[in-house]
């Protein structure tokens, strides 16, 4: 989409990369996307759900989240099904 910005952060030296997400804020839109996602990840942790990207850090004033890069690959359209 065109709302949030997502960056790959590679610390180098064989370290695991991270994903940095910068959350969009539109003054005309009352939704706080950053707060909603931050709350969702807190809830996931309380439920002991393990199959999600792991947050490494939250920067509330700057609306940034740093996640451990989840292993995987981009799916092709033919691999997606409605069920």
N, C-alpha and C positions, 0 to 999 in steps of 0.2 A: 504494500500500500504506500501511500504518500504521507502517512502520519508520523510514525516513529522512524528513527534512524538506527541502523544496526551496523556495528563494526566488528571485524575480526581483530583481536588483539593477540599478537604472537610475541611472547616474551623472549623467544629464541633459546639457545643453549639446550635444546631438547625438552624444554618445558611444555606442558600442555597449554594449548591456546585457550583464550577466553572469548566470550562474546560480550560486547559493550552495547547496551541499548539506551538510547536517549529518547525520552518520552515526549511526544508532541503535546503542546498546550495551546489551545485556541481560546482567547478571552471570550469569544462569543459562544463557546460550547461549555455548558456547566459540568460535563463529565470530567472527572479526574482520573485519567487512564493510569497514571503512575500509582496513585493510591490504591486503585482497584487491583492492579496486578500485584502490588506489594502485599496487600491483605490476602489475596488468593494464595500466594506462596507461603505466607505464615500459616494459613489454614491447611495447606498441603502437608507442611511439616508436622503439624499437630495430628494429622490423620495417618502419619507414617507412610505416606505415598512416596515411593522411591523412583518411579519411572517418569521423571520430569527433569528438565535442566536444573542443575543445582546452583542456586544463587551464591555468589562469592562475596558480594558487597552491594549495599544500597547507599546511594548518595542522595538523600532526600532534598536538600536545598537545590541541587542541580538537576534533579529528576533523571538520574542515571542509575542503571542496574548493571552489575557485572556478573555474568554467568559462566560456569565451567562449560566448555564446549562439549555438547552431547555427541557421542559417536553416531554415525549413520550416513545416509546418502539421500540425495534428492530423488523423490519418486517420479516415475514417468506417468503420464496421464492414464495409460492402459493398466497401471497397477492399482488405481484407485477404484473402489466400488462403493455403492451407497450403503452397504451393510457392514 
